[in-house]
Amino acid sequence: MRYDYYDIDVPGDCADTIGDLASIAIDEARERARLWVMPCLWTARHVSGEVGDWIVRFRVVRKRHSRKVA
């Protein structure tokens, strides 16, 4: 397994719940990813801020399988 980490800041007023903000953070991390790997699992962990704050920070993790090249 390989893990890629992204620290994403989302404006706190662009959604009504933390879950919606986490989805926005995952979408932003997908756009920043250099490699488009399928299948993979994206998760977002809330780090700081609340809904309505100026900035809400998330740690987004992409978990993917690594292929060994012979």
Steps between C-alpha positions, in 0.01 A plus 500: 500500500608857430368808675495854365419791732354840414436792736196682363349831616133552413297819553263424787204676343479295179301211660259438787663197669848372575426196283427722200819696564693171517359404160620831358846437653515154337404649163776762537756231588397298193569806286845544658601135460776447246412135440149389416486153655197274502386343724583704806333606822475868592435605862498841666573569868385829651800684649377847597222752450122477502220560250482874437865569589730674259706182441431135587802271470492132404763230462403296195652155452504296182558129557604307190660172402856517376610284214843347506672522164738216422 
